[in-house]
Amino acid sequence: MSHKTALVVDDSSTARLLLSKVLRNIGIECRDAISGEDALKQLESFKPDFIFLDHIMPGIDGFETLKSIKQNPRTNAIPVVMYTSQNALQYYKDAHNFGAAGVISKQIDREKLYLMLDRLCINDTHQDEISRLELSSANGDNSTDNSQDKIRKLTGRLSTVETAYEELADDFRQLKQELKTS
């Protein structure tokens, strides 16, 4: 993947930090926005390759922000991935109907995220596989073995914990270094 940029929109600093860390680990430069309004303001002068958008935020929510992005000719071609704790099949359908390129869980499943980013960079090569993963996340997908679904969910949760641990370990090393120099 060549040099790419993303705007991560979430009112939770922890959620922004975790997703940004995962994206930076694969070479995607990230900017943060703390609300839908903040995102729309930043998009006036910044055109990222991807937007990761939380759903539930104070002010305008994720769907309203998504609608504004898709109605603006300057931003409507930017792929928007809803980044949410919502897990209902109807939510996934609504997100796609409003123009989202995909939906990922806040408990980041790195395999699904990387596959989605790959698809967005290579013009929908893996669309069917992403749709299957999204739907299995939303409704337990009866066509998928239940143990595989559990493994995927646990892997996503483990990935989130791993990212948080990496960030804490970096902060701890930095604090130790600062204490040594004080």
N, C-alpha and C positions, 0 to 999 in steps of 0.2 A: 504494500500500500504506500503510495507516494505521500508527501507531506499533506496532511489533512487537518482541518480545524473543526471544532465542535463548540456549540453553545449549550451548556448544561443549565437548565432552568428548574430550580426547586427552592422552596422556602426553607428547607432543612439544610443547614450547613453540612451536617454529617452525610446526608445523601449526596449532596453535590461533591463533597470531598471523595467519597468512595467511588462514585462513577468516574469522576475526573482522573483519579489514580489509575483505575483500570484502563481508561482510554489512553492516558499518557504512557502507560507501559507498552502500548502497541504503536506509539509514535504519533498519536493524535494530540495536537495542541488544543487546550481547553480554555474557554472563558466561562465565567459563571454569571448567572442572573438570579436574583432572589425573588422575582415575581414575574407574572405575565407582562405587566406594565414595563418592568425593567428590561425584559427580553425585547419587547417591541421597540423600545427606545434604542437599545444597542444595535438592533437590526437596521436602524436608519443609516449607520456608518460601518457596520461589520457584516460581512456575508460569509458565514461559516459553511463548511461542506455538509454538516449535520446539525440538527437541533434535537436535544433530548429534553423532553418536556414533562414535568410532573402534572398530575391532574388536579389534585386538591391543594389549592393555594389561596391565601387571602387575596382580595381584589378579584381580578378576572381569573377564572379557573383555566385549566389546561385546554379544554375544548374551545372556549372562547378565544384563547390565545392562538390555538391552532387555526381556527376560522379566520382570524385577522391575518395570520401569516399566509394562508392559502389564497386570500382575497387580494393581497398586495402583489402586483406584477413584479416587483423587485425581489420578493422573497418566496413566491409560490412554488418555485422549482427546487427549493431546499428540502431534502428529505427530513421529515419530522418523525422521531420515534417517541412514542409516549412511554414515559418512565414512571411506573406507578405501582401502588400496592393493590389496585383494583384487580379482581380476578374473575369477573363474570363474563360469560360468553357475549352477552349483549354489549358490554363495554368494549370488547375487542371489535365487534361489528361496527359500533358507533365510531370508534377511533378511525377505522378504515374509511367509513362513509364520509367523515369530515376531512379526509385527506392524509391521515397518518400513514407513513411508510411501514410502520410496524409498532409493536408493543413489547416492552420488556418489563420484567418484574424488578422491584427495588431489591429483592434478594437476587443479585445478579448471577445469572447462569452464563458464564463466560463463553461456553461453546455456542450458545444461541446468539449472544451479542456479536461474537466474531463472525459467525455465519451471516448474520443480518448485515453487518458492515461490509463483508465481502460481497454480498448480493447487491447492496446499494452502490458499491464501487464498480461492479461488473454488470450493470444493467439487468437485474432481476434473474440472474442465472439460477439461483436457488429459491425462487419464490415459493414453490410448492412445499419445499422442506420447511421454510420459515413459517408458512401458514399452518402447517401441521404442528409445529412446535408451539406456536401461539395458541392454537385451539386446544392442544393437550394441556397447556398451562391453565387455560380458562375453564375447562370443563372435565378434566380427568380423562379425556379421550378414551373411549371404550375400545378403540382399535389398537391402542398401545398397551402393552403388558403393564399391569399395575406396578410391578416391582421396578420396571424401567422408569416409570413416572416418578416413583419414590426416589430412585437414585438420582434422577435429574433435579428434583427439588432439593434433595440433600446436598448435591454438588453445588447448586446455586447458593444455598445458605453457607456452605463451607467457603465458597469463593468470597462471599461478603465478609466473613470473619477473617479470612486470610488477608484480604485487602486492608481491613481495619488494623490487623496485627502488624502488617508491614509499615503502615503509617505511624502507629505507636512506636514501633522499634526505631524508625527514622527519627521521630521526635525525641525519644529517649537518648539515642546516640548524640544528637545535637545538644541536648541539655547537658549531658555528661561533658561534652567538649567545652561548652560555655562555662561550666563550673570549674573545669581545669584551668581555663585561662583567666578566671576571676581572681 
